[in-house]
Amino acid sequence: MTVTSEQRFGEFVAVRRHAGQEHVAELVLDRPKAMNAVSTDMARSVAAACEALGADRDVRVTVLTSSHERAFCVGADLKERNTFTDAELVRQRPTARAAYTGVLELPMPTIAAVHGFALGGGFELALACDVIVADATAVVGLPEVSVGVIPGGGGTQLLPRRVGAARAAELVFTARRVEAAEARQLGLVDELVEAGRDREEALALGARMAANSPVGLRAAKKALRLGHGLDLRAGLEVEDAAWRSVAFSGDRAEGVAAFNEKRSPQWPGE
């Protein structure tokens, strides 16, 4: 797949675009010497990249990938953390949170392409995405209680939304690692593909999503996220508000016209 452009955010994060997939952005975790352990600098870069992606109306789907052959992301940089005083850890916390919330709050659909280790904060970055595509080498887990902390990048909230409260409790309290086949069975990942194909399959899925209305995609994501956990009546009100935000859009007019004229839509994106 040919890279047509790359924008760097600090030393450890890149956003790439590819030939033939102009509406799909690849957000690359690129700290291979540390298996993408999330340092303060890397967290800052992830947040900055997400801010730029969120403002880019040309991006319809974001795919989160890793440049490391054997890991998606092994979580927080514990070597760096070991050097912190208590005061420094407190000051670093907002920077760390901004990386995870940056991915979580991206307004377009997001897909994580996971291979190898996705542990702690690494798995939380994947959980922040809408869909997780994992290959057969994937090993996921939230082992934070084994080092005296808790999942602090959204894991205690995102995991039970995926697998239910009891299963999430078992996984968090045991700190166990889950290999790919069981992860798929438990719903920790959504699609399981052959080893080495997670990135390719995630980008292909992103391209299929990106063929649809960018206005519709963002509104649908907003409805899904805001409505989750609400009672049905409140959720339907969220859905109705999202519907009203797109019902009179240029995308809706183009979509209906293209359907009736039996042609591919040319989305105006507004």
MARRO-141719 format. One record per residue (C-alpha): residue number from 1; residue in one letter; y, z, x. Coordinates in steps of 0.5 Angstrom, whole numbers, plus 500, padded with zeros to 3 digits. Each point is the difference from the previous one (the first is absolute). Layout:
<pado k="NUM" r="A" y="Y" z="Z" x="X"/>
...
//
This chain:
<pado k="1" r="M" y="500" z="500" x="500"/>
<pado k="2" r="T" y="507" z="498" x="503"/>
<pado k="3" r="V" y="505" z="505" x="501"/>
<pado k="4" r="T" y="507" z="496" x="498"/>
<pado k="5" r="S" y="504" z="506" x="501"/>
<pado k="6" r="E" y="500" z="507" x="503"/>
<pado k="7" r="Q" y="505" z="506" x="499"/>
<pado k="8" r="R" y="499" z="506" x="505"/>
<pado k="9" r="F" y="502" z="507" x="497"/>
<pado k="10" r="G" y="500" z="504" x="507"/>
<pado k="11" r="E" y="494" z="500" x="504"/>
<pado k="12" r="F" y="494" z="501" x="496"/>
<pado k="13" r="V" y="502" z="496" x="493"/>
<pado k="14" r="A" y="500" z="493" x="498"/>
<pado k="15" r="V" y="501" z="496" x="494"/>
<pado k="16" r="R" y="497" z="493" x="500"/>
<pado k="17" r="R" y="500" z="494" x="496"/>
<pado k="18" r="H" y="495" z="494" x="500"/>
<pado k="19" r="A" y="500" z="493" x="499"/>
<pado k="20" r="G" y="498" z="498" x="493"/>
<pado k="21" r="Q" y="501" z="508" x="497"/>
<pado k="22" r="E" y="508" z="500" x="500"/>
<pado k="23" r="H" y="500" z="505" x="495"/>
<pado k="24" r="V" y="495" z="505" x="503"/>
<pado k="25" r="A" y="502" z="505" x="506"/>
<pado k="26" r="E" y="496" z="503" x="505"/>
<pado k="27" r="L" y="502" z="507" x="502"/>
<pado k="28" r="V" y="496" z="501" x="506"/>
<pado k="29" r="L" y="499" z="507" x="503"/>
<pado k="30" r="D" y="500" z="498" x="508"/>
<pado k="31" r="R" y="499" z="506" x="504"/>
<pado k="32" r="P" y="493" z="498" x="503"/>
<pado k="33" r="K" y="500" z="505" x="506"/>
<pado k="34" r="A" y="500" z="506" x="495"/>
<pado k="35" r="M" y="496" z="497" x="495"/>
<pado k="36" r="N" y="506" z="499" x="496"/>
<pado k="37" r="A" y="501" z="508" x="500"/>
<pado k="38" r="V" y="507" z="501" x="496"/>
<pado k="39" r="S" y="505" z="503" x="505"/>
<pado k="40" r="T" y="507" z="502" x="498"/>
<pado k="41" r="D" y="502" z="493" x="502"/>
<pado k="42" r="M" y="495" z="496" x="497"/>
<pado k="43" r="A" y="501" z="504" x="493"/>
<pado k="44" r="R" y="508" z="498" x="501"/>
<pado k="45" r="S" y="498" z="493" x="501"/>
<pado k="46" r="V" y="495" z="500" x="494"/>
<pado k="47" r="A" y="506" z="502" x="496"/>
<pado k="48" r="A" y="505" z="495" x="502"/>
<pado k="49" r="A" y="495" z="495" x="499"/>
<pado k="50" r="C" y="499" z="502" x="493"/>
<pado k="51" r="E" y="507" z="500" x="499"/>
<pado k="52" r="A" y="501" z="493" x="502"/>
<pado k="53" r="L" y="494" z="498" x="496"/>
<pado k="54" r="G" y="502" z="503" x="494"/>
<pado k="55" r="A" y="507" z="497" x="500"/>
<pado k="56" r="D" y="497" z="493" x="501"/>
<pado k="57" r="R" y="499" z="496" x="493"/>
<pado k="58" r="D" y="496" z="495" x="504"/>
<pado k="59" r="V" y="494" z="504" x="501"/>
<pado k="60" r="R" y="496" z="501" x="494"/>
<pado k="61" r="V" y="494" z="503" x="504"/>
<pado k="62" r="T" y="499" z="505" x="506"/>
<pado k="63" r="V" y="494" z="500" x="504"/>
<pado k="64" r="L" y="499" z="506" x="504"/>
<pado k="65" r="T" y="496" z="499" x="506"/>
<pado k="66" r="S" y="498" z="502" x="507"/>
<pado k="67" r="S" y="500" z="497" x="507"/>
<pado k="68" r="H" y="495" z="505" x="503"/>
<pado k="69" r="E" y="493" z="497" x="500"/>
<pado k="70" r="R" y="496" z="506" x="498"/>
<pado k="71" r="A" y="505" z="504" x="496"/>
<pado k="72" r="F" y="505" z="499" x="494"/>
<pado k="73" r="C" y="504" z="507" x="502"/>
<pado k="74" r="V" y="497" z="507" x="502"/>
<pado k="75" r="G" y="506" z="504" x="497"/>
<pado k="76" r="A" y="505" z="504" x="503"/>
<pado k="77" r="D" y="501" z="500" x="508"/>
<pado k="78" r="L" y="497" z="507" x="501"/>
<pado k="79" r="K" y="502" z="499" x="508"/>
<pado k="80" r="E" y="507" z="500" x="498"/>
<pado k="81" r="R" y="500" z="505" x="495"/>
<pado k="82" r="N" y="497" z="505" x="505"/>
<pado k="83" r="T" y="506" z="500" x="504"/>
<pado k="84" r="F" y="504" z="501" x="494"/>
<pado k="85" r="T" y="504" z="507" x="499"/>
<pado k="86" r="D" y="500" z="503" x="492"/>
<pado k="87" r="A" y="507" z="498" x="500"/>
<pado k="88" r="E" y="498" z="493" x="502"/>
<pado k="89" r="L" y="495" z="499" x="495"/>
<pado k="90" r="V" y="504" z="502" x="495"/>
<pado k="91" r="R" y="505" z="495" x="502"/>
<pado k="92" r="Q" y="495" z="494" x="501"/>
<pado k="93" r="R" y="497" z="501" x="493"/>
<pado k="94" r="P" y="505" z="496" x="496"/>
<pado k="95" r="T" y="499" z="494" x="505"/>
<pado k="96" r="A" y="493" z="501" x="499"/>
<pado k="97" r="R" y="500" z="500" x="492"/>
<pado k="98" r="A" y="505" z="494" x="500"/>
<pado k="99" r="A" y="494" z="496" x="503"/>
<pado k="100" r="Y" y="495" z="501" x="495"/>
<pado k="101" r="T" y="505" z="500" x="494"/>
<pado k="102" r="G" y="503" z="493" x="503"/>
<pado k="103" r="V" y="493" z="497" x="499"/>
<pado k="104" r="L" y="499" z="504" x="493"/>
<pado k="105" r="E" y="507" z="498" x="497"/>
<pado k="106" r="L" y="499" z="492" x="502"/>
<pado k="107" r="P" y="502" z="497" x="494"/>
<pado k="108" r="M" y="495" z="494" x="501"/>
<pado k="109" r="P" y="493" z="500" x="499"/>
<pado k="110" r="T" y="497" z="503" x="507"/>
<pado k="111" r="I" y="493" z="499" x="503"/>
<pado k="112" r="A" y="497" z="504" x="506"/>
<pado k="113" r="A" y="495" z="496" x="504"/>
<pado k="114" r="V" y="496" z="506" x="503"/>
<pado k="115" r="H" y="495" z="499" x="506"/>
<pado k="116" r="G" y="497" z="506" x="505"/>
<pado k="117" r="F" y="503" z="507" x="499"/>
<pado k="118" r="A" y="505" z="501" x="495"/>
<pado k="119" r="L" y="501" z="508" x="500"/>
<pado k="120" r="G" y="505" z="505" x="498"/>
<pado k="121" r="G" y="507" z="496" x="500"/>
<pado k="122" r="G" y="496" z="494" x="501"/>
<pado k="123" r="F" y="496" z="500" x="494"/>
<pado k="124" r="E" y="507" z="503" x="496"/>
<pado k="125" r="L" y="503" z="493" x="502"/>
<pado k="126" r="A" y="495" z="497" x="497"/>
<pado k="127" r="L" y="500" z="504" x="494"/>
<pado k="128" r="A" y="507" z="499" x="499"/>
<pado k="129" r="C" y="498" z="492" x="499"/>
<pado k="130" r="D" y="498" z="497" x="493"/>
<pado k="131" r="V" y="494" z="497" x="502"/>
<pado k="132" r="I" y="495" z="502" x="506"/>
<pado k="133" r="V" y="496" z="495" x="503"/>
<pado k="134" r="A" y="495" z="503" x="506"/>
<pado k="135" r="D" y="495" z="496" x="504"/>
<pado k="136" r="A" y="493" z="503" x="502"/>
<pado k="137" r="T" y="502" z="504" x="506"/>
<pado k="138" r="A" y="505" z="504" x="496"/>
<pado k="139" r="V" y="500" z="508" x="500"/>
<pado k="140" r="V" y="505" z="503" x="496"/>
<pado k="141" r="G" y="502" z="508" x="499"/>
<pado k="142" r="L" y="505" z="505" x="500"/>
<pado k="143" r="P" y="498" z="505" x="505"/>
<pado k="144" r="E" y="506" z="504" x="500"/>
<pado k="145" r="V" y="497" z="507" x="498"/>
<pado k="146" r="S" y="496" z="499" x="507"/>
<pado k="147" r="V" y="506" z="501" x="504"/>
<pado k="148" r="G" y="504" z="505" x="496"/>
<pado k="149" r="V" y="504" z="496" x="495"/>
<pado k="150" r="I" y="500" z="496" x="494"/>
<pado k="151" r="P" y="500" z="493" x="498"/>
<pado k="152" r="G" y="508" z="499" x="500"/>
<pado k="153" r="G" y="501" z="493" x="499"/>
<pado k="154" r="G" y="498" z="500" x="493"/>
<pado k="155" r="G" y="493" z="501" x="501"/>
<pado k="156" r="T" y="499" z="506" x="495"/>
<pado k="157" r="Q" y="504" z="496" x="495"/>
<pado k="158" r="L" y="497" z="493" x="501"/>
<pado k="159" r="L" y="493" z="501" x="501"/>
<pado k="160" r="P" y="499" z="504" x="493"/>
<pado k="161" r="R" y="503" z="494" x="497"/>
<pado k="162" r="R" y="495" z="496" x="503"/>
<pado k="163" r="V" y="494" z="504" x="499"/>
<pado k="164" r="G" y="501" z="506" x="496"/>
<pado k="165" r="A" y="502" z="507" x="501"/>
<pado k="166" r="A" y="493" z="502" x="502"/>
<pado k="167" r="R" y="498" z="495" x="504"/>
<pado k="168" r="A" y="507" z="500" x="504"/>
<pado k="169" r="A" y="499" z="508" x="501"/>
<pado k="170" r="E" y="493" z="499" x="503"/>
<pado k="171" r="L" y="502" z="494" x="505"/>
<pado k="172" r="V" y="507" z="504" x="502"/>
<pado k="173" r="F" y="496" z="507" x="500"/>
<pado k="174" r="T" y="494" z="498" x="505"/>
<pado k="175" r="A" y="505" z="495" x="504"/>
<pado k="176" r="R" y="494" z="495" x="500"/>
<pado k="177" r="R" y="500" z="493" x="502"/>
<pado k="178" r="V" y="498" z="495" x="496"/>
<pado k="179" r="E" y="497" z="493" x="502"/>
<pado k="180" r="A" y="501" z="494" x="496"/>
<pado k="181" r="A" y="494" z="499" x="496"/>
<pado k="182" r="E" y="501" z="507" x="497"/>
<pado k="183" r="A" y="508" z="499" x="500"/>
<pado k="184" r="R" y="499" z="494" x="495"/>
<pado k="185" r="Q" y="495" z="504" x="496"/>
<pado k="186" r="L" y="505" z="506" x="499"/>
<pado k="187" r="G" y="506" z="495" x="499"/>
<pado k="188" r="L" y="503" z="502" x="506"/>
<pado k="189" r="V" y="501" z="493" x="502"/>
<pado k="190" r="D" y="500" z="494" x="495"/>
<pado k="191" r="E" y="497" z="494" x="503"/>
<pado k="192" r="L" y="495" z="500" x="505"/>
<pado k="193" r="V" y="499" z="494" x="505"/>
<pado k="194" r="E" y="496" z="498" x="506"/>
<pado k="195" r="A" y="502" z="503" x="507"/>
<pado k="196" r="G" y="506" z="497" x="503"/>
<pado k="197" r="R" y="503" z="497" x="493"/>
<pado k="198" r="D" y="504" z="505" x="497"/>
<pado k="199" r="R" y="507" z="497" x="502"/>
<pado k="200" r="E" y="498" z="493" x="498"/>
<pado k="201" r="E" y="497" z="502" x="494"/>
<pado k="202" r="A" y="506" z="505" x="498"/>
<pado k="203" r="L" y="505" z="494" x="502"/>
<pado k="204" r="A" y="496" z="495" x="496"/>
<pado k="205" r="L" y="501" z="505" x="494"/>
<pado k="206" r="G" y="507" z="501" x="501"/>
<pado k="207" r="A" y="501" z="492" x="500"/>
<pado k="208" r="R" y="496" z="500" x="493"/>
<pado k="209" r="M" y="505" z="506" x="498"/>
<pado k="210" r="A" y="506" z="497" x="502"/>
<pado k="211" r="A" y="499" z="493" x="496"/>
<pado k="212" r="N" y="502" z="504" x="494"/>
<pado k="213" r="S" y="507" z="502" x="498"/>
<pado k="214" r="P" y="504" z="504" x="505"/>
<pado k="215" r="V" y="504" z="503" x="494"/>
<pado k="216" r="G" y="493" z="502" x="496"/>
<pado k="217" r="L" y="497" z="503" x="506"/>
<pado k="218" r="R" y="505" z="505" x="502"/>
<pado k="219" r="A" y="501" z="502" x="493"/>
<pado k="220" r="A" y="492" z="500" x="499"/>
<pado k="221" r="K" y="500" z="505" x="506"/>
<pado k="222" r="K" y="506" z="504" x="497"/>
<pado k="223" r="A" y="496" z="501" x="494"/>
<pado k="224" r="L" y="494" z="502" x="503"/>
<pado k="225" r="R" y="503" z="505" x="505"/>
<pado k="226" r="L" y="504" z="503" x="495"/>
<pado k="227" r="G" y="495" z="500" x="494"/>
<pado k="228" r="H" y="495" z="503" x="504"/>
<pado k="229" r="G" y="498" z="507" x="498"/>
<pado k="230" r="L" y="505" z="500" x="493"/>
<pado k="231" r="D" y="497" z="501" x="494"/>
<pado k="232" r="L" y="498" z="493" x="496"/>
<pado k="233" r="R" y="507" z="500" x="496"/>
<pado k="234" r="A" y="504" z="502" x="506"/>
<pado k="235" r="G" y="497" z="494" x="504"/>
<pado k="236" r="L" y="501" z="495" x="495"/>
<pado k="237" r="E" y="507" z="502" x="500"/>
<pado k="238" r="V" y="500" z="498" x="507"/>
<pado k="239" r="E" y="496" z="494" x="499"/>
<pado k="240" r="D" y="505" z="498" x="495"/>
<pado k="241" r="A" y="506" z="501" x="504"/>
<pado k="242" r="A" y="497" z="496" x="506"/>
<pado k="243" r="W" y="498" z="494" x="495"/>
<pado k="244" r="R" y="508" z="500" x="498"/>
<pado k="245" r="S" y="502" z="500" x="507"/>
<pado k="246" r="V" y="496" z="493" x="500"/>
<pado k="247" r="A" y="500" z="497" x="493"/>
<pado k="248" r="F" y="507" z="496" x="501"/>
<pado k="249" r="S" y="499" z="499" x="508"/>
<pado k="250" r="G" y="500" z="493" x="503"/>
<pado k="251" r="D" y="493" z="501" x="502"/>
<pado k="252" r="R" y="498" z="501" x="493"/>
<pado k="253" r="A" y="503" z="494" x="497"/>
<pado k="254" r="E" y="497" z="496" x="506"/>
<pado k="255" r="G" y="493" z="503" x="499"/>
<pado k="256" r="V" y="500" z="498" x="493"/>
<pado k="257" r="A" y="503" z="493" x="501"/>
<pado k="258" r="A" y="495" z="499" x="506"/>
<pado k="259" r="F" y="494" z="502" x="495"/>
<pado k="260" r="N" y="502" z="495" x="495"/>
<pado k="261" r="E" y="501" z="494" x="505"/>
<pado k="262" r="K" y="494" z="502" x="503"/>
<pado k="263" r="R" y="503" z="500" x="507"/>
<pado k="264" r="S" y="500" z="506" x="506"/>
<pado k="265" r="P" y="506" z="504" x="499"/>
<pado k="266" r="Q" y="506" z="500" x="504"/>
<pado k="267" r="W" y="502" z="507" x="500"/>
<pado k="268" r="P" y="508" z="501" x="500"/>
<pado k="269" r="G" y="498" z="508" x="502"/>
<pado k="270" r="E" y="506" z="502" x="495"/>
//
